[in-house]
Amino acid sequence: MWRRADPDRRALLAAALAAPALARAAEVDPRQYIEPGGEVDVSGLARGDWLIAVVDDQPVFVRRRTPAEVAAARATPMAALRDPARDEDRAPGKGEWLTVSGRCTHAGCTVMGGLGPYHGWMCLCHGSIYDTSGRVRSGPAPRNLAVVPHRGPAGRRLTLAAA
Ligand code: FES
């Protein structure tokens, strides 16, 4: 819960409000409610955009990454990561499509996309920062955002597993 006397949280909020100028990606059609194993309409996503699917009341980010985002994620040395994981394993193939849980691995707050120095995700509760592969880079979160397996896309549709 936000408290007026908590300067760290005020600083985070100020950073988040200022962050749109820093964000390179954009959230579009921000909520699609689907059943586990259901399909998401990704026809509106350009490279660099994402949407949020809600599966069993859990937010799942469906992100269509740019070649630069993929290249940066794949060039990151494992030694720089708290929870080492290859981007190639999190977003197989060319890596254009990444689907991850929107629950911060610290205490379960919903993260925000496109914020922070890596333009990946940021959690405003206590300041955890994730890169464009959803890997934790700083803050109290102990683990990466969980990958939610997907199939596709095929045409306009991408199929998600339950979060
Ligand atoms: Fe995200 Fe604490 S819940 S940093």
Backbone and ligand atoms as CSV (ligand in chain L), in Angstrom:
chain,resi,resn,atom,element,x,y,z
A,1,MET,N,N,0.850,-1.189,0.000
A,1,MET,CA,C,0.000,0.000,0.000
A,1,MET,C,C,0.891,1.246,0.000
A,2,TRP,N,N,0.479,2.256,-0.733
A,2,TRP,CA,C,1.239,3.505,-0.791
A,2,TRP,C,C,1.019,4.302,0.474
A,3,ARG,N,N,2.100,4.863,0.966
A,3,ARG,CA,C,1.999,5.711,2.137
A,3,ARG,C,C,2.657,7.035,1.810
A,4,ARG,N,N,2.077,8.115,2.331
A,4,ARG,CA,C,2.583,9.444,2.003
A,4,ARG,C,C,4.015,9.635,2.447
A,5,ALA,N,N,4.415,8.961,3.524
A,5,ALA,CA,C,5.733,9.217,4.092
A,5,ALA,C,C,6.806,8.286,3.550
A,6,ASP,N,N,6.540,7.635,2.442
A,6,ASP,CA,C,7.506,6.682,1.906
A,6,ASP,C,C,8.220,7.301,0.708
A,7,PRO,N,N,9.391,7.897,0.928
A,7,PRO,CA,C,10.052,8.639,-0.160
A,7,PRO,C,C,10.486,7.756,-1.307
A,8,ASP,N,N,10.861,6.491,-1.049
A,8,ASP,CA,C,11.284,5.618,-2.140
A,8,ASP,C,C,10.135,5.381,-3.119
A,9,ARG,N,N,8.964,5.171,-2.569
A,9,ARG,CA,C,7.816,4.922,-3.435
A,9,ARG,C,C,7.412,6.189,-4.178
A,10,ARG,N,N,7.543,7.346,-3.525
A,10,ARG,CA,C,7.244,8.594,-4.232
A,10,ARG,C,C,8.213,8.775,-5.395
A,11,ALA,N,N,9.480,8.434,-5.169
A,11,ALA,CA,C,10.472,8.553,-6.242
A,11,ALA,C,C,10.165,7.608,-7.379
A,12,LEU,N,N,9.725,6.403,-7.038
A,12,LEU,CA,C,9.373,5.439,-8.086
A,12,LEU,C,C,8.206,5.934,-8.910
A,13,LEU,N,N,7.201,6.490,-8.228
A,13,LEU,CA,C,6.035,6.979,-8.950
A,13,LEU,C,C,6.433,8.136,-9.857
A,14,ALA,N,N,7.267,9.040,-9.334
A,14,ALA,CA,C,7.720,10.162,-10.160
A,14,ALA,C,C,8.478,9.659,-11.379
A,15,ALA,N,N,9.320,8.636,-11.176
A,15,ALA,CA,C,10.063,8.070,-12.307
A,15,ALA,C,C,9.131,7.427,-13.311
A,16,ALA,N,N,8.108,6.753,-12.793
A,16,ALA,CA,C,7.168,6.080,-13.697
A,16,ALA,C,C,6.375,7.094,-14.505
A,17,LEU,N,N,5.975,8.177,-13.862
A,17,LEU,CA,C,5.205,9.185,-14.576
A,17,LEU,C,C,6.050,9.886,-15.618
A,18,ALA,N,N,7.342,9.981,-15.350
A,18,ALA,CA,C,8.237,10.614,-16.316
A,18,ALA,C,C,8.666,9.648,-17.397
A,19,ALA,N,N,8.472,8.365,-17.153
A,19,ALA,CA,C,9.033,7.349,-18.030
A,19,ALA,C,C,8.458,7.277,-19.437
A,20,PRO,N,N,7.203,7.672,-19.689
A,20,PRO,CA,C,6.725,7.534,-21.064
A,20,PRO,C,C,7.640,8.176,-22.092
A,21,ALA,N,N,8.330,9.225,-21.706
A,21,ALA,CA,C,9.251,9.848,-22.648
A,21,ALA,C,C,10.427,8.925,-22.954
A,22,LEU,N,N,10.710,7.985,-22.045
A,22,LEU,CA,C,11.828,7.079,-22.237
A,22,LEU,C,C,11.414,5.785,-22.914
A,23,ALA,N,N,10.141,5.483,-22.849
A,23,ALA,CA,C,9.687,4.194,-23.351
A,23,ALA,C,C,9.709,4.175,-24.871
A,24,ARG,N,N,10.208,3.083,-25.422
A,24,ARG,CA,C,10.235,2.936,-26.869
A,24,ARG,C,C,9.077,2.083,-27.356
A,25,ALA,N,N,8.508,1.302,-26.447
A,25,ALA,CA,C,7.431,0.408,-26.834
A,25,ALA,C,C,6.112,0.973,-26.329
A,26,ALA,N,N,5.026,0.365,-26.736
A,26,ALA,CA,C,3.730,0.885,-26.357
A,26,ALA,C,C,2.763,-0.256,-26.110
A,27,GLU,N,N,1.902,-0.038,-25.119
A,27,GLU,CA,C,0.860,-1.011,-24.832
A,27,GLU,C,C,-0.344,-0.694,-25.695
A,28,VAL,N,N,-0.848,-1.696,-26.381
A,28,VAL,CA,C,-2.028,-1.502,-27.219
A,28,VAL,C,C,-3.093,-2.488,-26.786
A,29,ASP,N,N,-4.348,-2.097,-26.997
A,29,ASP,CA,C,-5.475,-2.973,-26.670
A,29,ASP,C,C,-5.188,-3.678,-25.354
A,30,PRO,N,N,-5.067,-2.953,-24.260
A,30,PRO,CA,C,-4.345,-3.437,-23.094
A,30,PRO,C,C,-4.922,-4.620,-22.343
A,31,ARG,N,N,-6.155,-4.991,-22.551
A,31,ARG,CA,C,-6.676,-6.139,-21.796
A,31,ARG,C,C,-7.513,-7.030,-22.711
A,32,GLN,N,N,-7.126,-8.299,-22.751
A,32,GLN,CA,C,-7.968,-9.286,-23.402
A,32,GLN,C,C,-8.158,-10.416,-22.397
A,33,TYR,N,N,-9.391,-10.719,-22.078
A,33,TYR,CA,C,-9.691,-11.759,-21.093
A,33,TYR,C,C,-9.918,-13.069,-21.834
A,34,ILE,N,N,-9.083,-14.058,-21.533
A,34,ILE,CA,C,-9.178,-15.319,-22.250
A,34,ILE,C,C,-9.155,-16.486,-21.266
A,35,GLU,N,N,-9.634,-17.619,-21.731
A,35,GLU,CA,C,-9.589,-18.855,-20.939
A,35,GLU,C,C,-8.186,-19.455,-21.060
A,36,PRO,N,N,-7.771,-20.281,-20.086
A,36,PRO,CA,C,-6.493,-21.003,-20.230
A,36,PRO,C,C,-6.486,-21.789,-21.539
A,37,GLY,N,N,-5.405,-21.693,-22.247
A,37,GLY,CA,C,-5.331,-22.353,-23.540
A,37,GLY,C,C,-6.034,-21.584,-24.641
A,38,GLY,N,N,-6.484,-20.385,-24.323
A,38,GLY,CA,C,-7.230,-19.587,-25.294
A,38,GLY,C,C,-6.332,-18.787,-26.214
A,39,GLU,N,N,-6.971,-18.120,-27.147
A,39,GLU,CA,C,-6.256,-17.366,-28.169
A,39,GLU,C,C,-6.342,-15.866,-27.897
A,40,VAL,N,N,-5.260,-15.198,-28.239
A,40,VAL,CA,C,-5.175,-13.748,-28.126
A,40,VAL,C,C,-5.104,-13.175,-29.533
A,41,ASP,N,N,-5.839,-12.107,-29.762
A,41,ASP,CA,C,-5.772,-11.421,-31.050
A,41,ASP,C,C,-4.567,-10.489,-31.031
A,42,VAL,N,N,-3.559,-10.823,-31.818
A,42,VAL,CA,C,-2.339,-10.015,-31.842
A,42,VAL,C,C,-2.231,-9.195,-33.124
A,43,SER,N,N,-3.333,-9.080,-33.842
A,43,SER,CA,C,-3.278,-8.392,-35.140
A,43,SER,C,C,-2.946,-6.910,-34.999
A,44,GLY,N,N,-3.191,-6.337,-33.820
A,44,GLY,CA,C,-2.916,-4.914,-33.647
A,44,GLY,C,C,-1.527,-4.605,-33.147
A,45,LEU,N,N,-0.701,-5.629,-32.958
A,45,LEU,CA,C,0.620,-5.403,-32.378
A,45,LEU,C,C,1.671,-5.188,-33.458
A,46,ALA,N,N,2.256,-4.010,-33.460
A,46,ALA,CA,C,3.443,-3.768,-34.281
A,46,ALA,C,C,4.663,-4.177,-33.479
A,47,ARG,N,N,5.786,-4.312,-34.148
A,47,ARG,CA,C,7.014,-4.605,-33.410
A,47,ARG,C,C,7.281,-3.492,-32.401
A,48,GLY,N,N,7.600,-3.914,-31.179
A,48,GLY,CA,C,7.834,-2.956,-30.104
A,48,GLY,C,C,6.619,-2.742,-29.220
A,49,ASP,N,N,5.465,-3.302,-29.620
A,49,ASP,CA,C,4.242,-3.150,-28.828
A,49,ASP,C,C,3.970,-4.408,-28.007
A,50,TRP,N,N,3.048,-4.275,-27.093
A,50,TRP,CA,C,2.600,-5.430,-26.320
A,50,TRP,C,C,1.145,-5.237,-25.935
A,51,LEU,N,N,0.559,-6.316,-25.480
A,51,LEU,CA,C,-0.768,-6.259,-24.881
A,51,LEU,C,C,-0.749,-7.124,-23.637
A,52,ILE,N,N,-1.793,-6.987,-22.850
A,52,ILE,CA,C,-1.920,-7.798,-21.641
A,52,ILE,C,C,-3.133,-8.700,-21.800
A,53,ALA,N,N,-2.877,-10.003,-21.724
A,53,ALA,CA,C,-3.964,-10.970,-21.694
A,53,ALA,C,C,-4.192,-11.342,-20.233
A,54,VAL,N,N,-5.429,-11.516,-19.861
A,54,VAL,CA,C,-5.757,-11.940,-18.500
A,54,VAL,C,C,-6.248,-13.376,-18.580
A,55,VAL,N,N,-5.456,-14.277,-17.993
A,55,VAL,CA,C,-5.743,-15.709,-18.032
A,55,VAL,C,C,-5.918,-16.176,-16.590
A,56,ASP,N,N,-7.107,-16.668,-16.262
A,56,ASP,CA,C,-7.360,-17.080,-14.867
A,56,ASP,C,C,-7.026,-15.956,-13.893
A,57,ASP,N,N,-7.405,-14.751,-14.221
A,57,ASP,CA,C,-7.165,-13.567,-13.384
A,57,ASP,C,C,-5.692,-13.209,-13.256
A,58,GLN,N,N,-4.846,-13.813,-14.065
A,58,GLN,CA,C,-3.414,-13.505,-14.020
A,58,GLN,C,C,-3.019,-12.713,-15.274
A,59,PRO,N,N,-2.281,-11.613,-15.106
A,59,PRO,CA,C,-1.858,-10.843,-16.279
A,59,PRO,C,C,-0.684,-11.517,-16.993
A,60,VAL,N,N,-0.811,-11.599,-18.297
A,60,VAL,CA,C,0.260,-12.153,-19.128
A,60,VAL,C,C,0.586,-11.134,-20.218
A,61,PHE,N,N,1.828,-10.735,-20.257
A,61,PHE,CA,C,2.259,-9.810,-21.304
A,61,PHE,C,C,2.586,-10.592,-22.576
A,62,VAL,N,N,2.010,-10.137,-23.663
A,62,VAL,CA,C,2.331,-10.655,-24.993
A,62,VAL,C,C,3.070,-9.525,-25.699
A,63,ARG,N,N,4.356,-9.728,-25.874
A,63,ARG,CA,C,5.191,-8.644,-26.381
A,63,ARG,C,C,5.816,-9.041,-27.713
A,64,ARG,N,N,5.674,-8.157,-28.674
A,64,ARG,CA,C,6.276,-8.358,-29.986
A,64,ARG,C,C,7.516,-7.479,-30.052
A,65,ARG,N,N,8.659,-8.084,-29.907
A,65,ARG,CA,C,9.881,-7.309,-29.724
A,65,ARG,C,C,10.500,-6.873,-31.053
A,66,THR,N,N,11.235,-5.792,-30.970
A,66,THR,CA,C,11.968,-5.298,-32.134
A,66,THR,C,C,13.255,-6.105,-32.284
A,67,PRO,N,N,13.850,-6.085,-33.477
A,67,PRO,CA,C,15.148,-6.760,-33.634
A,67,PRO,C,C,16.193,-6.220,-32.655
A,68,ALA,N,N,16.161,-4.933,-32.378
A,68,ALA,CA,C,17.136,-4.359,-31.439
A,68,ALA,C,C,16.910,-4.886,-30.031
A,69,GLU,N,N,15.654,-5.044,-29.637
A,69,GLU,CA,C,15.358,-5.584,-28.306
A,69,GLU,C,C,15.833,-7.029,-28.196
A,70,VAL,N,N,15.604,-7.798,-29.241
A,70,VAL,CA,C,16.048,-9.195,-29.232
A,70,VAL,C,C,17.578,-9.253,-29.175
A,71,ALA,N,N,18.221,-8.424,-29.995
A,71,ALA,CA,C,19.687,-8.437,-30.033
A,71,ALA,C,C,20.272,-8.060,-28.676
A,72,ALA,N,N,19.693,-7.051,-28.032
A,72,ALA,CA,C,20.199,-6.628,-26.717
A,72,ALA,C,C,19.996,-7.731,-25.691
A,73,ALA,N,N,18.840,-8.373,-25.733
A,73,ALA,CA,C,18.569,-9.442,-24.761
A,73,ALA,C,C,19.522,-10.608,-24.963
A,74,ARG,N,N,19.840,-10.908,-26.200
A,74,ARG,CA,C,20.669,-12.075,-26.480
A,74,ARG,C,C,22.155,-11.792,-26.303
A,75,ALA,N,N,22.513,-10.526,-26.276
A,75,ALA,CA,C,23.919,-10.159,-26.073
A,75,ALA,C,C,24.272,-10.019,-24.597
A,76,THR,N,N,23.287,-10.093,-23.724
A,76,THR,CA,C,23.548,-9.894,-22.300
A,76,THR,C,C,24.329,-11.075,-21.733
A,77,PRO,N,N,25.482,-10.838,-21.105
A,77,PRO,CA,C,26.230,-11.944,-20.515
A,77,PRO,C,C,25.497,-12.551,-19.318
A,78,MET,N,N,25.583,-13.853,-19.195
A,78,MET,CA,C,24.924,-14.533,-18.085
A,78,MET,C,C,25.411,-14.003,-16.735
A,79,ALA,N,N,26.669,-13.571,-16.698
A,79,ALA,CA,C,27.234,-13.084,-15.436
A,79,ALA,C,C,26.541,-11.816,-14.953
A,80,ALA,N,N,25.832,-11.130,-15.849
A,80,ALA,CA,C,25.143,-9.895,-15.467
A,80,ALA,C,C,23.768,-10.164,-14.876
A,81,LEU,N,N,23.371,-11.419,-14.857
A,81,LEU,CA,C,21.994,-11.749,-14.482
A,81,LEU,C,C,21.915,-12.394,-13.102
A,82,ARG,N,N,20.953,-11.948,-12.320
A,82,ARG,CA,C,20.712,-12.557,-10.998
A,82,ARG,C,C,20.138,-13.962,-11.148
A,83,ASP,N,N,19.293,-14.138,-12.126
A,83,ASP,CA,C,18.630,-15.431,-12.376
A,83,ASP,C,C,18.966,-15.805,-13.819
A,84,PRO,N,N,20.175,-16.336,-14.031
A,84,PRO,CA,C,20.661,-16.512,-15.407
A,84,PRO,C,C,19.725,-17.361,-16.262
A,85,ALA,N,N,19.392,-16.836,-17.422
A,85,ALA,CA,C,18.543,-17.551,-18.372
A,85,ALA,C,C,18.810,-16.976,-19.751
A,86,ARG,N,N,18.963,-17.855,-20.723
A,86,ARG,CA,C,19.212,-17.408,-22.089
A,86,ARG,C,C,17.915,-16.903,-22.709
A,87,ASP,N,N,18.033,-15.778,-23.397
A,87,ASP,CA,C,16.850,-15.262,-24.078
A,87,ASP,C,C,16.343,-16.264,-25.110
A,88,GLU,N,N,17.250,-16.991,-25.730
A,88,GLU,CA,C,16.858,-17.979,-26.735
A,88,GLU,C,C,15.940,-19.054,-26.155
A,89,ASP,N,N,16.084,-19.312,-24.836
A,89,ASP,CA,C,15.227,-20.308,-24.198
A,89,ASP,C,C,13.891,-19.703,-23.750
A,90,ARG,N,N,13.875,-18.394,-23.528
A,90,ARG,CA,C,12.650,-17.728,-23.069
A,90,ARG,C,C,11.757,-17.325,-24.246
A,91,ALA,N,N,12.389,-17.014,-25.353
A,91,ALA,CA,C,11.650,-16.617,-26.558
A,91,ALA,C,C,12.276,-17.360,-27.738
A,92,PRO,N,N,11.901,-18.627,-27.911
A,92,PRO,CA,C,12.559,-19.462,-28.919
A,92,PRO,C,C,12.422,-18.905,-30.330
A,93,GLY,N,N,13.255,-19.460,-31.197
A,93,GLY,CA,C,13.244,-19.031,-32.595
A,93,GLY,C,C,13.896,-17.672,-32.744
A,94,LYS,N,N,13.299,-16.837,-33.546
A,94,LYS,CA,C,13.868,-15.514,-33.787
A,94,LYS,C,C,13.642,-14.560,-32.615
A,95,GLY,N,N,12.801,-14.966,-31.690
A,95,GLY,CA,C,12.643,-14.176,-30.468
A,95,GLY,C,C,11.708,-13.000,-30.584
A,96,GLU,N,N,10.992,-12.928,-31.661
A,96,GLU,CA,C,10.102,-11.774,-31.840
A,96,GLU,C,C,8.999,-11.753,-30.781
A,97,TRP,N,N,8.484,-12.920,-30.434
A,97,TRP,CA,C,7.352,-12.993,-29.516
A,97,TRP,C,C,7.815,-13.508,-28.159
A,98,LEU,N,N,7.542,-12.734,-27.128
A,98,LEU,CA,C,7.853,-13.126,-25.753
A,98,LEU,C,C,6.563,-13.038,-24.949
A,99,THR,N,N,6.252,-14.082,-24.211
A,99,THR,CA,C,5.037,-14.084,-23.386
A,99,THR,C,C,5.442,-14.419,-21.961
A,100,VAL,N,N,5.204,-13.484,-21.064
A,100,VAL,CA,C,5.628,-13.657,-19.669
A,100,VAL,C,C,4.526,-13.223,-18.717
A,101,SER,N,N,4.571,-13.799,-17.552
A,101,SER,CA,C,3.660,-13.386,-16.486
A,101,SER,C,C,3.922,-11.933,-16.112
A,102,GLY,N,N,2.858,-11.221,-15.782
A,102,GLY,CA,C,2.994,-9.842,-15.326
A,102,GLY,C,C,3.097,-9.721,-13.820
A,103,ARG,N,N,3.274,-10.838,-13.138
A,103,ARG,CA,C,3.410,-10.809,-11.687
A,103,ARG,C,C,4.877,-10.699,-11.295
A,104,CYS,N,N,5.191,-9.659,-10.563
A,104,CYS,CA,C,6.550,-9.482,-10.051
A,104,CYS,C,C,6.892,-10.652,-9.131
A,105,THR,N,N,8.114,-11.136,-9.248
A,105,THR,CA,C,8.510,-12.313,-8.466
A,105,THR,C,C,8.925,-11.965,-7.036
A,106,HIS,N,N,8.847,-10.681,-6.679
A,106,HIS,CA,C,9.141,-10.320,-5.291
A,106,HIS,C,C,7.920,-10.576,-4.415
A,107,ALA,N,N,6.853,-9.844,-4.636
A,107,ALA,CA,C,5.659,-10.009,-3.798
A,107,ALA,C,C,4.378,-10.017,-4.623
A,108,GLY,N,N,4.509,-10.179,-5.918
A,108,GLY,CA,C,3.332,-10.441,-6.728
A,108,GLY,C,C,2.591,-9.237,-7.281
A,109,CYS,N,N,3.153,-8.041,-7.160
A,109,CYS,CA,C,2.503,-6.886,-7.791
A,109,CYS,C,C,2.518,-7.057,-9.307
A,110,THR,N,N,1.626,-6.361,-9.977
A,110,THR,CA,C,1.615,-6.378,-11.437
A,110,THR,C,C,2.635,-5.371,-11.946
A,111,VAL,N,N,3.528,-5.836,-12.798
A,111,VAL,CA,C,4.581,-4.969,-13.325
A,111,VAL,C,C,4.030,-4.104,-14.449
A,112,MET,N,N,4.786,-3.052,-14.795
A,112,MET,CA,C,4.409,-2.162,-15.888
A,112,MET,C,C,5.408,-2.321,-17.016
A,113,GLY,N,N,4.909,-2.366,-18.233
A,113,GLY,CA,C,5.767,-2.572,-19.385
A,113,GLY,C,C,6.396,-1.285,-19.885
A,114,GLY,N,N,7.578,-1.429,-20.485
A,114,GLY,CA,C,8.239,-0.314,-21.165
A,114,GLY,C,C,8.956,0.651,-20.264
A,115,LEU,N,N,9.018,0.366,-18.974
A,115,LEU,CA,C,9.643,1.298,-18.033
A,115,LEU,C,C,11.005,0.777,-17.579
A,116,GLY,N,N,11.778,1.698,-17.007
A,116,GLY,CA,C,13.075,1.310,-16.466
A,116,GLY,C,C,14.177,1.441,-17.506
A,117,PRO,N,N,15.410,1.305,-17.066
A,117,PRO,CA,C,16.548,1.550,-17.954
A,117,PRO,C,C,16.661,0.562,-19.111
A,118,TYR,N,N,16.051,-0.606,-18.994
A,118,TYR,CA,C,16.110,-1.584,-20.089
A,118,TYR,C,C,14.857,-1.541,-20.963
A,119,HIS,N,N,13.904,-0.676,-20.580
A,119,HIS,CA,C,12.627,-0.565,-21.314
A,119,HIS,C,C,11.900,-1.895,-21.369
A,120,GLY,N,N,12.163,-2.725,-20.339
A,120,GLY,CA,C,11.472,-4.009,-20.270
A,120,GLY,C,C,10.227,-3.880,-19.413
A,121,TRP,N,N,10.405,-4.129,-18.092
A,121,TRP,CA,C,9.301,-3.988,-17.149
A,121,TRP,C,C,9.854,-3.387,-15.858
A,122,MET,N,N,8.954,-2.751,-15.131
A,122,MET,CA,C,9.310,-2.195,-13.836
A,122,MET,C,C,8.164,-2.477,-12.874
A,123,CYS,N,N,8.519,-2.801,-11.653
A,123,CYS,CA,C,7.515,-2.986,-10.609
A,123,CYS,C,C,7.553,-1.768,-9.698
A,124,LEU,N,N,6.436,-1.082,-9.609
A,124,LEU,CA,C,6.392,0.143,-8.821
A,124,LEU,C,C,6.240,-0.116,-7.331
A,125,CYS,N,N,5.974,-1.351,-6.929
A,125,CYS,CA,C,5.798,-1.607,-5.498
A,125,CYS,C,C,7.094,-1.399,-4.728
A,126,HIS,N,N,8.184,-2.018,-5.213
A,126,HIS,CA,C,9.456,-1.881,-4.505
A,126,HIS,C,C,10.619,-1.676,-5.459
A,127,GLY,N,N,10.359,-1.437,-6.728
A,127,GLY,CA,C,11.403,-0.998,-7.637
A,127,GLY,C,C,12.162,-2.061,-8.394
A,128,SER,N,N,11.644,-3.243,-8.510
A,128,SER,CA,C,12.367,-4.245,-9.310
A,128,SER,C,C,12.321,-3.867,-10.793
A,129,ILE,N,N,13.429,-4.127,-11.457
A,129,ILE,CA,C,13.606,-3.788,-12.870
A,129,ILE,C,C,13.865,-5.075,-13.645
A,130,TYR,N,N,13.181,-5.212,-14.759
A,130,TYR,CA,C,13.347,-6.382,-15.635
A,130,TYR,C,C,13.721,-5.901,-17.033
A,131,ASP,N,N,14.520,-6.700,-17.729
A,131,ASP,CA,C,14.931,-6.312,-19.083
A,131,ASP,C,C,13.897,-6.776,-20.113
A,132,THR,N,N,14.208,-6.624,-21.399
A,132,THR,CA,C,13.222,-6.936,-22.436
A,132,THR,C,C,13.060,-8.442,-22.646
A,133,SER,N,N,13.794,-9.229,-21.872
A,133,SER,CA,C,13.540,-10.666,-21.842
A,133,SER,C,C,12.739,-11.037,-20.589
A,134,GLY,N,N,12.423,-10.036,-19.763
A,134,GLY,CA,C,11.721,-10.298,-18.506
A,134,GLY,C,C,12.638,-10.845,-17.435
A,135,ARG,N,N,13.919,-10.638,-17.580
A,135,ARG,CA,C,14.884,-11.122,-16.581
A,135,ARG,C,C,15.164,-10.009,-15.575
A,136,VAL,N,N,15.159,-10.378,-14.305
A,136,VAL,CA,C,15.357,-9.364,-13.279
A,136,VAL,C,C,16.777,-8.820,-13.355
A,137,ARG,N,N,16.893,-7.491,-13.295
A,137,ARG,CA,C,18.201,-6.846,-13.383
A,137,ARG,C,C,18.554,-6.069,-12.126
A,138,SER,N,N,17.549,-5.653,-11.343
A,138,SER,CA,C,17.835,-4.980,-10.071
A,138,SER,C,C,16.563,-4.960,-9.245
A,139,GLY,N,N,16.735,-4.566,-7.977
A,139,GLY,CA,C,15.600,-4.547,-7.067
A,139,GLY,C,C,15.484,-5.856,-6.303
A,140,PRO,N,N,14.435,-5.980,-5.490
A,140,PRO,CA,C,14.345,-7.137,-4.597
A,140,PRO,C,C,13.817,-8.416,-5.239
A,141,ALA,N,N,13.339,-8.367,-6.461
A,141,ALA,CA,C,12.786,-9.590,-7.068
A,141,ALA,C,C,13.875,-10.648,-7.191
A,142,PRO,N,N,13.590,-11.871,-6.770
A,142,PRO,CA,C,14.623,-12.916,-6.796
A,142,PRO,C,C,14.738,-13.637,-8.136
A,143,ARG,N,N,13.669,-13.606,-8.913
A,143,ARG,CA,C,13.640,-14.412,-10.144
A,143,ARG,C,C,13.116,-13.594,-11.323
A,144,ASN,N,N,13.329,-14.137,-12.497
A,144,ASN,CA,C,12.804,-13.541,-13.724
A,144,ASN,C,C,11.282,-13.657,-13.758
A,145,LEU,N,N,10.654,-12.808,-14.563
A,145,LEU,CA,C,9.228,-12.994,-14.837
A,145,LEU,C,C,9.056,-14.379,-15.477
A,146,ALA,N,N,8.058,-15.090,-15.035
A,146,ALA,CA,C,7.853,-16.464,-15.524
A,146,ALA,C,C,7.404,-16.449,-16.978
A,147,VAL,N,N,8.032,-17.280,-17.771
A,147,VAL,CA,C,7.601,-17.447,-19.160
A,147,VAL,C,C,6.286,-18.215,-19.183
A,148,VAL,N,N,5.345,-17.729,-19.956
A,148,VAL,CA,C,4.081,-18.433,-20.190
A,148,VAL,C,C,4.158,-19.004,-21.605
A,149,PRO,N,N,4.200,-20.317,-21.733
A,149,PRO,CA,C,4.367,-20.894,-23.079
A,149,PRO,C,C,3.247,-20.458,-24.019
A,150,HIS,N,N,3.616,-20.332,-25.276
A,150,HIS,CA,C,2.611,-19.973,-26.285
A,150,HIS,C,C,2.868,-20.753,-27.569
A,151,ARG,N,N,1.876,-20.773,-28.417
A,151,ARG,CA,C,2.012,-21.296,-29.780
A,151,ARG,C,C,1.636,-20.184,-30.736
A,152,GLY,N,N,2.321,-20.163,-31.854
A,152,GLY,CA,C,1.998,-19.166,-32.866
A,152,GLY,C,C,2.928,-17.965,-32.790
A,153,PRO,N,N,2.438,-16.871,-33.360
A,153,PRO,CA,C,1.071,-16.697,-33.844
A,153,PRO,C,C,0.818,-17.390,-35.175
A,154,ALA,N,N,-0.451,-17.693,-35.373
A,154,ALA,CA,C,-0.936,-18.197,-36.645
A,154,ALA,C,C,-2.000,-17.212,-37.120
A,155,GLY,N,N,-1.685,-16.503,-38.160
A,155,GLY,CA,C,-2.584,-15.448,-38.603
A,155,GLY,C,C,-2.661,-14.369,-37.543
A,156,ARG,N,N,-3.876,-14.055,-37.122
A,156,ARG,CA,C,-4.076,-12.983,-36.132
A,156,ARG,C,C,-3.969,-13.503,-34.713
A,157,ARG,N,N,-3.839,-14.812,-34.518
A,157,ARG,CA,C,-4.033,-15.405,-33.199
A,157,ARG,C,C,-2.771,-16.032,-32.637
A,158,LEU,N,N,-2.568,-15.863,-31.333
A,158,LEU,CA,C,-1.507,-16.512,-30.591
A,158,LEU,C,C,-2.169,-17.237,-29.435
A,159,THR,N,N,-1.751,-18.477,-29.183
A,159,THR,CA,C,-2.392,-19.286,-28.147
A,159,THR,C,C,-1.506,-19.335,-26.918
A,160,LEU,N,N,-2.099,-19.017,-25.770
A,160,LEU,CA,C,-1.372,-18.990,-24.496
A,160,LEU,C,C,-1.750,-20.167,-23.624
A,161,ALA,N,N,-0.778,-20.673,-22.899
A,161,ALA,CA,C,-1.080,-21.608,-21.818
A,161,ALA,C,C,-1.536,-20.808,-20.609
A,162,ALA,N,N,-2.029,-21.484,-19.595
A,162,ALA,CA,C,-2.392,-20.809,-18.356
A,162,ALA,C,C,-1.141,-20.258,-17.708
A,163,ALA,N,N,-1.280,-19.131,-17.031
A,163,ALA,CA,C,-0.132,-18.505,-16.363
A,163,ALA,C,C,0.263,-19.302,-15.146
L,1,FES,FE1,FE,7.633,-6.053,-7.195
L,1,FES,FE2,FE,8.172,-5.932,-4.615
L,1,FES,S1,S,6.410,-6.736,-5.558
L,1,FES,S2,S,9.380,-5.209,-6.273
